Amino acid sequence: MNGHGLDDEDRIERAFRDCVDECGATLLHIHTHKFSPQGVSGVAVLAESHISVHTWPEIGYGAFDVFMCGDADPWRAVDVLKAAFGTADVRVRELLRGEGLVEAVEHAA
């Protein structure tokens, strides 16, 4: 909880773009919103899914969700975000979408 620059929309947008490049994803659109007196929410819509964030700069905290499918590698975003916001305090939890809920569908040939 010691991140820096979490109230800066431009820095967040740059971090999104860097994550997209590093992870091998395809960016479709970025939208951010700065709150008053502080905080930013944003989303990078990807062909492979999305990256989103909600920040609480007053306590140095940003919650990022990185969802990707296909050949994109979401784990590569961790170091990008760590560097972008100048923190070593990064906590990651992996949740596999659909795990236990969605079964693979076989297509008939």
Buried (B, 14 or more C-beta within 10 A) or exposed (E): EEBEBBBBBEBBBEBBBBBBEBBBBEBEEBEBEBEEEEBBBBBBBBEBBBBBBBBBBEEBBBEBEBBBEEEBEBEBBBEBBBEBBEBEEEEEEEEEEEEEEEEEEEEEE
